[in-house]
């Protein structure tokens, strides 16, 4: 992934939904390629929303152990430091 600008800033956390389970579900290779692309960003944490689905969560946890957080309605995340 190409970064633009003169300063490279680290990615602390990513919170998003990808609708992997709503639309088909998506094939494993599609989900896997998304996980690998996110891994290149080297985020401290990834917080997938419910629509991302279990396959993404499992693949992401396997590729980035300890960085994936489970979230649901009302979940609160506090980042310190």
C-alpha angles and dihedrals in degrees: 000000000000119000118211128216132031099283124067109209121193119243108240101181141350123205118182147122122235102189091230093147098040102056104047107315100271120244116262093246090057092050091045093052089052091051091050092049090052090047089059088062087059096215121189090225139011118200110188117196123230095268091061090073139216097284091060092047092050095046093046092049090050092050096039108027115200094010100086117086125195114231137185138166109312096016111145123203121195117192116197130185 
